[in-house]
Amino acid sequence: MALAAAFSAAPALCAEEPQPAAEIPAPEAPASGGHPAITLSGEYILDAVAVARGTATGVRYVDLATLTAAIDLDAAAGWRGGTLVAEVIAGTGQRPNDLAGTLQGINNSEVPQGRAKLYQFYLEQQLGAAPVTLRAGFIDLNAEFYSNEAAGLLIAPAFGIGSELAATGPNGPAIFPSTALTASVRIAPTDETYAALAVVNAEAGVLGDVGGMAPLLDQGALLIGEGGWATPAGKVALGLWRYTDRQDDLRLTDAAGDPLRQRAQGAYVLLERPVGGRIGPEPDSPRKAALFVRAGFSDGNTTPYRGGWQAGILVNRVLAARPDSQLSIGANQAYLSRKFRLNEADAGNPLRRAETGIEITYADALAPWLTAQADAQYVRNPGHAPQARDAVIFGLRLTFAFSHEW
């Protein structure tokens, strides 16, 4: 069987938890003036995805429900600086990427199996007046690392986390749709600088997954760190990651014919730059637009990717009469590792060196609880469909959201 089959569930390769297309105004704080003890928020995403060209054509749906509860332990129990977060998700759908035939995926709500599961459950602790935040539990790695706000509207999974990291680990790192036990620390020495470190169980798995929670450190850990400079004028960040346990090499073997064991590792860089004036009179209102560029690389010995990049622009208030209208355009390219391509060629599935995607998407809030988003994508040289040479995808996303505080 071609090695590509092992990566047919594309959202697991390069996925982020979907974000609402526009900010939903939160309810006002309780009349007492204190912080709410409990915040409950929910979101339901419904996508219609039309694949106009790919390995096959057709229209399929994808949906994802998310329910999140955050408990302020100070307000609820006098535990100063503590917050408890629990999040469950349930996704179904018809896997439209099976029609498009891409390696990186086309929809960040698509799941390989329709299941309800625990997604996040962690304790966050602020260390008094010190600029230090600790977290422990099941945590979405992409919420803290390898992410930037300007890419958040785009639907293609490659804009959530780089494929060279998303495709690592025994069954993917702690990203959508399955997280892993994690311990992290974030330090902000100044208002403009930060550093974050995390130790993540190498094998993802949560309650609701087939097999349930993965054994702790049975296959080692992922060590990841990111440091950066973030101001209203822009963001620059550098990240490094490395697995503690060695993994099977894609191609090289020892004298006995067993795969050599290699240590997966890599790095990435993030750049983001707001441009234009602010869209509102408030001093903290968003800028008119934001540009972003990201790039990453890996050793390429244990995963299909040796590196890639993403770039794009997010424009706020595209229409003056529509204050919540947003437009985003992005491009991405993932470079396949030589060993992966050789294996695929041996299996009769020759691949080109890179898979390239372009996306344009427009979103607008039709009501405080409803956002509509139109999307179009073009993928050049999709890895699962080299004979098709390209894929063309159109989509419509509806996002229903609510939030309530007590």
C-alpha positions as CSV (number, residue, x, y, z in Angstrom):
1,M,0.0,0.0,0.0
2,A,1.3,3.4,-0.8
3,L,2.5,5.4,2.2
4,A,0.2,8.2,1.2
5,A,-2.7,6.1,2.4
6,A,-1.5,6.6,5.9
7,F,-2.0,10.3,5.5
8,S,-5.4,10.2,3.8
9,A,-7.1,11.8,6.8
10,A,-5.7,15.2,5.8
11,P,-7.1,17.3,8.6
12,A,-5.0,15.3,11.0
13,L,-1.9,16.4,9.1
14,C,-2.4,20.1,9.2
15,A,-5.2,21.2,11.3
16,E,-6.3,24.0,13.6
17,E,-9.4,24.3,15.6
18,P,-11.7,26.5,13.4
19,Q,-12.2,30.1,14.5
20,P,-15.3,32.1,14.0
21,A,-15.2,34.3,10.9
22,A,-15.9,37.4,13.0
23,E,-15.9,38.3,16.6
24,I,-19.2,37.6,18.4
25,P,-19.9,40.3,21.0
26,A,-19.8,38.8,24.5
27,P,-22.7,39.4,26.9
28,E,-22.1,42.2,29.4
29,A,-20.6,41.3,32.8
30,P,-22.9,40.7,35.7
31,A,-24.4,43.8,37.4
32,S,-22.3,43.1,40.5
33,G,-19.3,44.4,38.5
34,G,-17.1,41.4,39.5
35,H,-15.6,38.9,37.1
36,P,-18.0,36.1,36.1
37,A,-17.3,32.8,37.7
38,I,-18.4,30.7,34.7
39,T,-18.3,31.5,31.0
40,L,-20.1,29.0,28.7
41,S,-19.6,29.4,25.0
42,G,-20.7,27.3,22.0
43,E,-20.2,27.2,18.3
44,Y,-21.6,25.2,15.5
45,I,-20.0,25.2,12.0
46,L,-21.8,23.9,9.0
47,D,-19.9,23.8,5.7
48,A,-21.1,22.9,2.2
49,V,-18.0,22.0,0.1
50,A,-18.2,21.7,-3.7
51,V,-15.1,20.0,-5.3
52,A,-15.3,21.2,-8.9
53,R,-12.1,19.4,-9.9
54,G,-9.9,16.8,-8.2
55,T,-9.8,13.0,-8.0
56,A,-13.6,13.2,-8.2
57,T,-16.2,15.9,-8.1
58,G,-19.3,16.5,-5.9
59,V,-20.8,18.4,-3.0
60,R,-20.3,17.2,0.6
61,Y,-21.0,18.7,4.0
62,V,-18.8,19.1,7.1
63,D,-20.0,20.1,10.5
64,L,-18.4,20.7,13.9
65,A,-20.0,21.5,17.2
66,T,-17.9,23.0,20.1
67,L,-18.9,23.6,23.7
68,T,-16.4,25.4,26.0
69,A,-16.7,26.1,29.7
70,A,-14.2,28.3,31.6
71,I,-14.4,28.6,35.4
72,D,-12.6,31.5,37.1
73,L,-11.5,29.8,40.2
74,D,-10.9,33.1,42.0
75,A,-14.5,34.2,41.5
76,A,-15.9,30.7,42.1
77,A,-13.8,29.4,45.0
78,G,-11.2,32.1,46.0
79,W,-8.4,30.3,44.2
80,R,-6.4,33.3,43.1
81,G,-5.1,33.3,39.6
82,G,-6.6,29.9,38.6
83,T,-8.8,29.1,35.6
84,L,-10.2,25.7,34.7
85,V,-11.1,25.1,31.0
86,A,-13.1,22.2,29.5
87,E,-14.0,21.8,25.9
88,V,-15.8,19.1,24.0
89,I,-16.2,18.8,20.2
90,A,-18.4,16.6,17.9
91,G,-17.7,16.5,14.2
92,T,-19.4,14.6,11.4
93,G,-19.5,15.1,7.7
94,Q,-18.5,13.4,4.5
95,R,-14.7,14.1,4.1
96,P,-14.6,16.3,1.0
97,N,-10.9,16.0,0.8
98,D,-11.4,12.4,-0.4
99,L,-12.7,14.1,-3.6
100,A,-10.1,16.9,-3.8
101,G,-7.2,14.4,-3.2
102,T,-4.8,16.8,-1.4
103,L,-2.2,15.9,1.2
104,Q,-2.7,19.0,3.4
105,G,-6.5,19.0,3.4
106,I,-9.0,21.7,2.4
107,N,-11.2,22.2,5.4
108,N,-10.2,22.8,9.0
109,S,-13.4,21.3,10.4
110,E,-13.1,18.0,8.6
111,V,-12.4,15.0,10.9
112,P,-11.4,11.4,9.9
113,Q,-14.1,9.9,12.1
114,G,-17.4,11.4,13.3
115,R,-17.2,11.3,17.1
116,A,-17.9,13.3,20.1
117,K,-14.9,13.7,22.3
118,L,-13.1,15.7,25.0
119,Y,-10.9,18.2,23.2
120,Q,-9.3,20.3,25.9
121,F,-9.3,20.1,29.7
122,Y,-6.7,22.0,31.6
123,L,-5.8,24.2,34.5
124,E,-4.3,27.6,34.0
125,Q,-2.5,29.3,36.8
126,Q,-1.2,32.9,36.9
127,L,1.7,33.2,39.3
128,G,0.6,36.3,41.3
129,A,2.1,39.5,39.9
130,A,4.8,37.6,38.1
131,P,4.5,37.6,34.3
132,V,4.3,33.8,34.3
133,T,1.4,31.6,33.2
134,L,1.4,27.8,33.8
135,R,-0.9,25.3,32.1
136,A,-1.4,21.6,32.5
137,G,-3.8,19.1,31.0
138,F,-5.1,18.4,27.5
139,I,-4.2,21.5,25.5
140,D,-4.4,22.4,21.8
141,L,-0.8,23.0,20.9
142,N,-1.8,25.3,18.0
143,A,-3.5,27.7,20.4
144,E,-0.1,28.7,21.9
145,F,2.5,27.8,19.2
146,Y,2.9,28.3,15.5
147,S,-0.2,30.5,15.1
148,N,-1.0,34.1,14.1
149,E,-4.2,36.0,14.2
150,A,-4.0,37.3,10.6
151,A,-4.3,33.7,9.2
152,G,-7.3,32.8,11.4
153,L,-10.0,33.4,8.8
154,L,-8.6,31.0,6.2
155,I,-10.2,27.6,6.0
156,A,-7.4,25.5,4.5
157,P,-5.6,23.6,7.4
158,A,-2.2,24.6,6.3
159,F,-2.8,28.1,7.6
160,G,-3.4,26.7,11.1
161,I,-0.1,25.0,11.7
162,G,2.7,24.1,9.3
163,S,2.4,20.7,7.7
164,E,6.1,19.8,8.6
165,L,5.0,19.8,12.3
166,A,1.4,18.8,11.9
167,A,2.4,15.5,10.3
168,T,4.8,14.4,13.0
169,G,4.4,12.1,16.0
170,P,2.9,8.6,16.3
171,N,-0.6,9.8,15.3
172,G,-0.1,13.6,15.0
173,P,0.8,16.2,17.6
174,A,-1.7,17.7,20.1
175,I,-3.8,19.6,17.5
176,F,-7.3,19.3,16.1
177,P,-9.0,16.9,16.2
178,S,-7.1,15.2,19.1
179,T,-5.0,16.8,21.8
180,A,-2.5,15.2,24.3
181,L,-1.4,15.7,27.9
182,T,0.7,18.9,28.0
183,A,2.6,21.0,30.5
184,S,3.5,24.5,29.4
185,V,4.8,27.8,30.8
186,R,4.6,31.2,29.2
187,I,6.8,34.1,30.4
188,A,6.3,37.8,29.4
189,P,9.3,39.7,30.7
190,T,7.9,42.9,29.1
191,D,4.7,44.0,27.4
192,E,6.3,43.4,24.1
193,T,8.3,40.1,24.5
194,Y,7.3,36.6,25.5
195,A,8.7,33.0,25.6
196,A,6.7,29.8,25.8
197,L,7.9,26.3,26.5
198,A,5.9,23.0,26.5
199,V,6.3,19.3,27.1
200,V,3.7,17.4,25.2
201,N,2.9,13.7,25.2
202,A,4.1,12.5,21.8
203,E,1.0,10.4,21.2
204,A,-2.2,12.3,20.9
205,G,-5.4,10.7,22.2
206,V,-8.4,11.9,24.4
207,L,-11.6,10.5,25.8
208,G,-13.8,9.8,22.9
209,D,-11.0,8.7,20.5
210,V,-10.8,5.0,19.5
211,G,-8.6,3.6,22.3
212,G,-9.2,6.5,24.6
213,M,-6.4,8.5,26.2
214,A,-2.9,7.7,25.0
215,P,-0.4,6.3,27.6
216,L,1.7,9.0,29.1
217,L,5.2,9.2,27.6
218,D,4.9,5.7,26.3
219,Q,6.4,7.0,23.0
220,G,8.3,9.9,24.5
221,A,7.4,13.6,24.4
222,L,7.4,16.5,22.0
223,L,9.5,19.5,23.3
224,I,8.6,22.8,21.8
225,G,9.5,26.4,22.5
226,E,8.6,29.8,20.9
227,G,9.9,33.2,21.6
228,G,8.9,36.5,20.1
229,W,8.3,40.2,20.0
230,A,4.7,41.4,19.7
231,T,3.6,45.0,19.6
232,P,0.8,46.9,17.9
233,A,3.3,47.4,15.1
234,G,3.7,43.7,14.4
235,K,4.9,40.3,15.5
236,V,8.1,38.4,15.0
237,A,8.5,34.9,16.5
238,L,10.8,31.9,16.2
239,G,9.9,28.4,17.3
240,L,11.9,25.1,17.7
241,W,10.6,21.6,18.3
242,R,12.1,18.1,18.8
243,Y,10.8,14.7,19.8
244,T,12.6,12.9,22.6
245,D,12.1,9.4,21.2
246,R,13.4,8.3,17.8
247,Q,10.9,7.3,15.1
248,D,11.0,5.1,12.0
249,D,12.9,6.5,9.1
250,L,10.7,6.6,6.0
251,R,13.2,4.7,3.8
252,L,16.5,3.8,5.4
253,T,16.9,0.4,7.1
254,D,19.5,-1.4,9.2
255,A,21.3,-4.6,8.4
256,A,18.3,-6.6,9.6
257,G,16.0,-4.8,7.3
258,D,14.3,-2.8,10.1
259,P,13.7,0.9,9.7
260,L,16.5,3.1,11.1
261,R,15.3,5.2,14.0
262,Q,15.6,9.0,13.6
263,R,14.8,11.9,15.8
264,A,12.2,14.3,14.3
265,Q,13.0,18.0,14.8
266,G,12.4,21.3,13.1
267,A,11.9,25.1,13.4
268,Y,9.6,27.8,12.2
269,V,9.4,31.6,12.0
270,L,6.3,33.9,12.1
271,L,6.0,37.4,10.8
272,E,2.9,39.6,11.0
273,R,2.5,43.3,10.2
274,P,-0.7,45.4,10.6
275,V,-1.1,48.0,7.9
276,G,-3.5,51.0,7.4
277,G,-5.4,53.0,9.9
278,R,-7.7,51.7,12.6
279,I,-11.3,50.8,11.6
280,G,-12.8,52.4,14.7
281,P,-12.3,55.3,17.1
282,E,-11.2,53.1,20.0
283,P,-7.4,53.0,20.5
284,D,-7.5,49.2,20.5
285,S,-9.7,48.7,17.5
286,P,-8.3,46.5,14.7
287,R,-6.2,47.9,11.9
288,K,-7.6,48.0,8.4
289,A,-5.4,45.1,7.3
290,A,-2.7,42.7,8.4
291,L,0.0,40.9,6.4
292,F,1.6,37.6,7.5
293,V,4.4,35.3,6.4
294,R,5.3,32.0,8.0
295,A,7.9,29.3,7.1
296,G,9.0,26.1,8.7
297,F,11.3,23.1,8.0
298,S,11.9,19.7,9.5
299,D,14.4,16.9,9.1
300,G,12.2,15.2,6.5
301,N,13.3,11.7,7.6
302,T,10.1,10.6,9.4
303,T,7.3,12.6,7.8
304,P,6.2,13.4,4.3
305,Y,7.3,17.1,4.5
306,R,10.6,18.8,4.7
307,G,9.2,22.3,5.0
308,G,6.8,24.8,3.7
309,W,5.5,28.4,3.9
310,Q,2.3,30.4,4.1
311,A,1.6,34.0,3.4
312,G,-1.4,36.2,3.1
313,I,-3.5,39.3,4.1
314,L,-6.5,39.8,6.2
315,V,-8.7,42.9,5.5
316,N,-11.2,44.2,8.1
317,R,-14.3,46.1,7.3
318,V,-14.1,45.5,3.6
319,L,-17.5,47.2,3.1
320,A,-18.0,50.5,4.9
321,A,-21.7,49.6,5.5
322,R,-20.7,46.2,6.9
323,P,-18.5,46.7,10.0
324,D,-17.9,43.0,10.5
325,S,-17.0,42.2,6.9
326,Q,-13.6,40.5,6.4
327,L,-11.7,39.4,3.3
328,S,-8.6,37.2,3.4
329,I,-6.3,35.9,0.7
330,G,-3.6,33.3,1.4
331,A,-1.1,31.1,-0.4
332,N,0.8,28.1,0.9
333,Q,3.3,25.6,-0.3
334,A,4.4,22.3,1.3
335,Y,7.6,20.7,0.1
336,L,7.6,16.9,0.2
337,S,10.6,15.0,1.5
338,R,12.7,13.1,-0.9
339,K,12.3,9.8,1.0
340,F,8.5,10.1,1.0
341,R,8.5,10.8,-2.8
342,L,10.8,7.8,-3.5
343,N,8.5,5.5,-1.5
344,E,5.5,6.8,-3.4
345,A,7.3,6.3,-6.7
346,D,8.1,2.7,-5.8
347,A,4.4,2.2,-5.1
348,G,3.4,3.5,-8.5
349,N,2.3,6.9,-7.3
350,P,4.9,9.5,-8.5
351,L,4.6,12.8,-6.8
352,R,5.9,16.3,-7.6
353,R,8.1,18.1,-5.2
354,A,5.5,20.4,-3.7
355,E,1.8,20.9,-3.2
356,T,0.7,24.5,-3.6
357,G,-2.6,26.1,-2.5
358,I,-4.3,29.5,-3.0
359,E,-7.4,30.6,-1.1
360,I,-9.7,33.6,-1.0
361,T,-12.5,33.9,1.5
362,Y,-15.0,36.5,2.6
363,A,-17.0,36.5,5.8
364,D,-19.6,38.7,7.4
365,A,-21.8,38.6,10.5
366,L,-25.4,38.4,9.5
367,A,-26.5,38.6,13.2
368,P,-24.6,38.6,16.6
369,W,-25.0,34.8,16.6
370,L,-24.5,34.0,12.9
371,T,-21.6,34.5,10.5
372,A,-21.6,33.5,6.8
373,Q,-18.4,32.8,4.9
374,A,-17.8,32.1,1.2
375,D,-14.6,30.4,0.2
376,A,-12.6,29.3,-2.9
377,Q,-9.4,27.3,-3.1
378,Y,-7.1,26.2,-5.9
379,V,-4.6,23.4,-5.2
380,R,-1.7,22.8,-7.6
381,N,-0.2,19.3,-7.7
382,P,-2.4,17.7,-5.0
383,G,-0.4,14.9,-3.4
384,H,-3.1,12.3,-3.5
385,A,-4.1,13.1,-7.1
386,P,-0.9,13.7,-9.2
387,Q,-2.8,12.6,-12.3
388,A,-5.4,15.4,-11.8
389,R,-2.6,18.0,-11.5
390,D,-4.9,20.4,-9.6
391,A,-8.0,20.8,-7.5
392,V,-10.7,23.5,-7.5
393,I,-12.9,23.9,-4.4
394,F,-15.8,26.2,-3.5
395,G,-17.4,26.4,-0.1
396,L,-20.0,28.1,2.1
397,R,-19.6,28.2,5.9
398,L,-22.2,29.1,8.4
399,T,-21.1,29.7,12.0
400,F,-23.6,29.8,14.8
401,A,-22.2,31.0,18.2
402,F,-23.3,32.0,21.7
403,S,-21.7,33.0,25.0
404,H,-23.1,33.4,28.4
405,E,-21.6,34.3,31.8
406,W,-22.6,33.7,35.4
